Each structure stands twice: as structure tokens, then as C-alpha cells.
Amino acid sequence: QVQLVESGGGLVQAGGSLELSCAASGSIFRANAMGWYRQAPGKQRELVATITRGATTNYADSVKGRFTISRDNAKNTMYLQMNSLKPEDTAVYYCNAEILLTAFTPSRQYWGQGTQVTVSS
């Protein structure tokens, strides 16, 4: 059974920083693309940033220049460094990963349970 566990959320003032972590555990052959998504109250879940196994990154326009996504393949862990936070960044942040359980089975998408990030003005 694969689990994605996020940590690092919390309450921060506008202009502050937080770092989120997402650790994948279980019987994992390989984690391919990973990403962060967020969902604010009353809104749809949206992409924040993604990173391939080879560290190619992609960011939503709203977070470019403020957020940095990274990963440690040896630890099956992904990070999101969030700087210059704004009240509109307030949301539940979810990690997502495309994971192969073996070298011979198709990859599957897994989601974490989410971690709350609240930015006060």
C-alpha cells in the first residue's frame, strides 16, 4: 500500500515563508512525476507546481518566482518552498505522485490527505 504524507503546513503572516514536504512510503518501485495542488474554500483544486523525476519543473503563473518545487528521489520525497506568501495562497495543499509499484505494472496516481496553509493579512 502506498501512502503520501504531507507536512509543514500552518499559519503564517503575509510575506512569510513555509516549506511543505511530501513523503511517499510503501512498496514503491519508482516515483515518476510529482506535484503540488491546492484547493481554496469554494474553489476547484488547481495545479501549483510539478516536477519530473529528472527535475524538470512547471509552475502556475500565480506562484512563479515565489515558490520552488524540489525532490529527493532516493527518499521518494518532494518539497515546496513557499516564499512571499499572500493571503490568496490560503488553501489545503495536496501532493500527487505517479508511482510504479513494479517495473512491469502501469503507473498509478496517488494523493496525499492534504495540509492546510493559512496566510493572514
Disulfide bonds with the S-S distance in Angstrom:
Cys22-Cys95 2.14
